[in-house]
Amino acid sequence: MTNEIKVSKRDYLTAIIEAMHTGEIKYDPNDVIAFCEHEIELLDKKTAKAKERAAAKRAEGDELTEQIYDVLSSDEFMTIPEIVKALGDEDVSAQKASYRLRTLMSENRAEKTEVSVPGVDGGKASKKVAYRKIVAED
């Protein structure tokens, strides 16, 4: 039975700090190098996963942008609540739709204006921002 001492991550990091101060290390340098290389591998894996998640989220956002574009009319302006209702997806909030509409406007695929919306139960009309798609002419 071997009495091998398990060296923790804290021990290795402390040893690296001490080595930087004194120039001496109490563990086998090859073990410390292997530890550092392993930690770098873990960081690389974590970064790759984060990039995958970000790409998936971007793709999801691009898909929603296209859905909103498809719902927009090229003839009549629609308010954000009308757009969200037309999408028929309870997971799409007004904020998500608004962000995608700004994207469509920056790409010159949609335009906005202010429209007058009648009040509820004969109440005072209000001004709302409304959007419509811009259809590219051939």
C-alpha positions in Angstrom: 0.0 0.0 0.0 1.4 3.3 -1.0 1.2 6.4 1.1 0.7 8.8 -1.7 -0.2 12.3 -0.5 -3.0 13.9 -2.5 -2.1 17.4 -3.5 -5.1 19.8 -3.7 -5.6 22.6 -6.2 -5.0 25.0 -3.4 -1.7 23.4 -2.6 -0.6 23.7 -6.2 -1.6 27.3 -6.5 0.1 28.2 -3.2 3.2 26.4 -4.4 3.1 28.4 -7.6 2.8 31.7 -5.6 5.7 30.7 -3.4 7.8 29.7 -6.4 7.2 33.1 -7.9 8.4 34.8 -4.6 11.3 32.5 -3.8 12.2 30.8 -7.0 11.9 27.4 -5.2 9.0 24.9 -5.4 8.3 22.2 -2.9 6.5 19.9 -5.4 7.9 18.1 -8.5 7.9 20.7 -11.3 6.5 18.2 -13.7 3.5 17.7 -11.5 2.9 21.4 -11.2 3.2 21.8 -15.0 0.8 18.9 -15.5 -1.6 20.6 -13.1 -1.4 23.9 -14.9 -1.9 22.3 -18.3 -5.0 20.4 -17.0 -6.4 23.7 -15.6 -5.9 25.3 -19.0 -7.7 22.4 -20.7 -10.6 22.9 -18.3 -10.7 26.6 -19.1 -10.7 25.9 -22.8 -13.6 23.4 -22.5 -15.6 26.0 -20.5 -14.9 28.7 -23.1 -16.0 26.3 -25.9 -19.2 25.5 -24.1 -19.9 29.2 -23.6 -19.4 29.9 -27.3 -21.8 27.0 -28.2 -24.5 28.4 -25.8 -24.0 31.9 -27.2 -24.3 30.7 -30.8 -27.5 28.8 -30.0 -29.0 31.8 -28.3 -28.1 34.0 -31.3 -29.7 31.5 -33.7 -32.8 31.5 -31.5 -32.9 35.3 -31.6 -32.4 35.3 -35.4 -35.3 32.8 -35.8 -37.5 35.1 -33.7 -36.5 38.1 -35.8 -37.6 36.2 -38.9 -40.9 35.2 -37.3 -41.6 38.8 -36.4 -40.7 39.9 -40.0 -43.1 37.3 -41.4 -45.9 38.5 -39.1 -45.5 42.2 -40.1 -47.7 43.6 -42.8 -46.3 45.6 -45.6 -49.5 47.6 -45.9 -50.6 48.4 -42.3 -48.7 49.4 -39.3 -48.9 47.1 -36.3 -48.3 47.9 -32.6 -46.1 45.7 -30.5 -49.0 44.1 -28.6 -50.6 43.3 -32.0 -47.3 41.8 -33.2 -46.9 39.7 -30.1 -50.5 38.5 -30.3 -50.1 37.6 -34.0 -47.0 35.5 -33.1 -49.2 33.4 -30.8 -46.2 32.4 -28.6 -46.6 33.2 -24.9 -42.8 33.0 -24.4 -42.4 36.1 -26.6 -42.6 39.3 -24.5 -43.1 42.8 -25.7 -39.4 43.5 -24.8 -38.2 40.6 -27.0 -40.3 41.8 -29.9 -39.2 45.4 -29.4 -35.5 44.4 -29.5 -36.1 42.3 -32.7 -38.0 45.2 -34.3 -35.1 47.5 -33.6 -32.8 44.9 -35.4 -35.2 44.8 -38.4 -35.2 48.6 -38.5 -31.4 48.8 -38.4 -31.3 46.3 -41.3 -33.8 48.6 -43.2 -36.3 45.7 -43.2 -39.0 47.5 -41.1 -40.1 51.0 -40.4 -41.9 52.6 -37.5 -44.4 55.5 -37.1 -46.7 56.8 -34.4 -50.4 55.8 -34.6 -53.4 56.8 -32.7 -55.1 53.9 -30.8 -58.6 54.4 -29.6 -59.1 54.2 -25.8 -60.8 51.3 -24.0 -64.5 51.8 -23.3 -64.7 55.2 -25.0 -61.6 56.5 -23.2 -59.2 58.9 -24.6 -57.1 57.8 -27.6 -53.4 57.4 -27.2 -50.4 57.4 -29.4 -48.5 54.2 -29.9 -45.4 53.2 -31.9 -46.3 50.9 -34.8 -44.2 49.0 -37.3 -44.5 47.5 -40.8 -42.2 45.6 -43.0 -40.3 47.2 -45.9 -40.5 45.0 -48.9 -37.5 45.2 -51.2 -38.4 46.2 -54.7 -36.9 44.1 -57.5 
